[in-house]
Amino acid sequence: MTNPAAPASTRPSGPGVLLPLLLTVALLIPVGVLFGQVWRDVDADRTFAARERDGVGYLRALIPVATALADAQTTALTGRPTNREAVDRAVQNAAAVDSRLGGALRTQERWAGLRAKIEALPERRLANPNDTLTAYRETTDLLLALFDKVRDSSGLVRDPDADAAQLQQAAGRDLPTALIATGRLADAVALAPARPNSEAMNTVADLTAARLAALGSVNAVVNALRSAVDSTESTELGGNVLTKFDRYQRAAEQLAFTSAQPPAAAPKQPAGTGSTDGTGAKGTDAADQPTAGTGNPVGRLPLPDPARVAAARADTQAAAVDLSTVALTELDALIAARSDRTDTGRWLALGAAALAVLVALAVLTWVVVTIRARPAGRRAATGDLPTDPEPAPPPAEPFGGQRRWEPLAADWSDPGATGLNSRPAPTGVGSRDNQPAHWGRNDAAR
């Protein structure tokens, strides 16, 4: 029987126990979804950064190929034998990189076509210099297209950071283009004196176009690097890049100056001094003489000095190679730093998930301990355990609950007595009046 005087239990009821458990489960579901999303994003960022670094490594291998082709084009157009050793060495290094990374970057087909073109290049100038120039131009165009393919397949063109995006543009597009363009400018200046007078206008147009292309690519490099330095948060990028950048800019300015300036003109003779043979004939200025037979196709418009332009171009190319090496190194460092930040995000996600799991386990443990500590009857009342069977009622007390030593409420001999304490008279026993007559006066006391 339940004792109504017992104090009420202070332990939580069924809903009070289950509510924290339900809230914990409801919290674990969105935490698990968020953890999965963060984990996928971090893994995608790590994969993206790794592919970008593969692209940087491929670009490093292509820069020597560009410089070797530019030098080979110049030597071939000037009639000197091409240094095939430098070209072959650059090609072999690039082929090794392509065999390792070309499958992931999808560049193997393009590289195979470019390599076939390089191997088919003439080692000496052909009978028509324009044919030699065309062969090298087609090859270098394929090389520049391969630069763009590497940048696109590796994801460098989609880099989310402003400084890294500008660096990859400068090192992967503008600098290779400038290397090829400055070489073409120097070659156009070297070929101009040998062109016939009938192509004078074409020569001037070709020189102007080559100069504008070279200066345009150089300006693109300058603008991209300035933007990278201005937008970076790295404390090392500016100091490492600016020194090489200043050298490249000075060399490019010198190339622009020499490619626009004619060689020094011969000193003029005073007018009216007569001829040098003493005949008194009217003198003729050297600059006024036609240049027929000297290889100058444009008459009185002197051409830039090929030797000075070649020297300026060599300085510009060397500065460009140094600058590209530093730019690619800094680009790789920026991407590696971003990859490290993704590692930090991964550890934070793991820590948050582990903390959520620990909280859930603590709540579950508390629920189990609370349920086990509650009384059996309390657990049955709240539905936690099966209901116990009702206890058997206590046995009835004799005489209707009346104590044995208490007198009966009615005499046994009273035939009219009723109630719980009334009992019928024994059989054969009647009232005192019905007793035998031989009982004496004293028999009533019995």
Secondary structure, 3 states (H helix, E strand, C coil): CCCCCCCCCCCCCHHHHHHHHHHHHHHHHHHHHHHHHHHHHHHHHHHHHHHHHHHHHHHHHHHHHHHHHHHHHHHHHCCCCCCHHHHHHHHHHHHHHHHHHHHHHCCHHHHHHHHHHHHCCCCCCCCCHHHHHHHHHHHHHHHHHHHHHHHHHHCHHHCCCHHHHHHHHHHHHHHHHHHHHHHHHHHHHHHHHHCCHHHHHHHHHHHHHHHHHHHHHHHHHHHHHHHHHHHCCCCCHHHHHHHHHHHHHHHHHHHHHHHHCCCCCCCCCCCCCCCCCCCCCCCCCCCCCCCCCCCCCCCCCCCCCHHHHHHHHHHHHHHHHHHHHHHHHHHHHHHHHHHHHHHHHHHHHHHHHHHHHHHHHHHHHHHHHHHHHCCHHHHHHCCCCCCCCCCCCCCCCHHHHCCCCCCCCCCCCCCCCCCCCCCCCCCCCCCHHHCCCCCCHHHHHC
